[in-house]
Amino acid sequence: MATNKTRDNIKKDLIERLEENGIIGSWYLDLIEDYLQLWDTKNLLIKDVKERGVNTEYNNGGGQIGCKKNDSVDQLLKVSQQMIKLLDAMGIKPTRKVEEVDEEM
């Protein structure tokens, strides 16, 4: 599972990105905290899917036993989408470092 150090690094990176974009304010810091709460939730959902799989067994107590989808999969997608929306609300876009490719390869 992700560590507190990773979480702290993400927070630091997000604050730096806001500062680089000239965006400063308590409201944005609050959005970062919201983002980090969603990040924590995302990691718990990933852990659940890893432990129980994408399908889980159920027993309703009335003699019915079967297999159903793990609700954490759908929740993970929703949480990830909300995280992207928060980044968008803060004006943070993903950046990609392009590495030069050696033409001899």
Secondary structure, DSSP 8 states (H G I E B T S, - for coil): ---HHHHHHHHHHHHHHHHHTT---HHHHHHHHHHHHHHHHHHHHHHHHHHH-SEEEEE-SSS-EEEEE-HHHHHHHHHHHHHHHHHHHTT-----------TT-
